[in-house]
């Protein structure tokens, strides 16, 4: 194999008798490099947006969310739940109760999602970074109950940051039909006061529907004292999810942030795979230039092929010469494209060269996010070698 590689290198870098062959070889290298560069950049942008979405959900979604495998509520007096609260893997244990209710502010009314949380909710996630207003994040004080509505919901209800009239909250009574003669009698009613805070996680699903309140308020309104619809867990630095799943058994479902937003991330992953497939097709078209380059080279080197055959070289060895040259073109183009693409991604990360929108504040972020992942680079490199190898083997055997 040594002399085949030596001849292949000689053919690749030596000057050809026809300039067109050199040009075709350069086009082949450039085609592979550009296709590889496009794959790296597109995959990195998808990674960046996936990380951005994950960061947006981080402000509201807990590290781990525990829900009942069957039924809709969790008994907080359950022995497993009490043991979970004391587990060394758990840094913050927050029971929550969610339910739909009717919010009325003046003449405006809207169905909202009421999320009751315990007092340690600010330690559970990055919700403090999503709070706007100059006040302490208190949800109850003595007999007063406070709320933190989503920013968009606050606008829809026409509420200022410090609204003076309490927000009226209604929830259907359990097991009762609506009394058409007196509809209000079929609902539990309570009031929420302004806390001076609103939250915004830049997700309409939350910002336009959710109201944060105390856990006790939600339990009383929905007549579920001592119960929760979910448990939000923040692990210690050495905490393990497996220990929690082992303790709870199969009666509860444990989900991380990605699993809590499974549909969103599945769609993004499908989009990424489809884009990768299209780019692989473009790469294969670019690799066809290698076939042209090798074909032209074989025509020029007909005398050399006859000489090699005369001195005892087999057909397999002669084919190996051209296959090795094609492989070098592929590897050269792939490495060159990756280096350029990684350099462009690093520049985008540090300087934000390609902006989103005309000015700052038009979008959640000002520049396209990019994240280069080693596994993506390895996958792209393997795809380039495989697709390029198919075209090289086909050209070498003809």
Helices and strands as residue ranges (DSSP letters): H 2-13, H 19-58, E 64-68, E 74-75, H 79-85, E 90-105, E 108-117, G 119-123, G 127-130, E 131-132, E 140-141, E 144-150, H 151-157, E 167-172, G 183-186, E 187-199, H 204-207, E 210-214, H 215-221, E 227-228, E 230-235, H 241-248, G 249-251, E 252-256, H 257-260, H 262-300, H 302-310, H 315-351, H 374-397
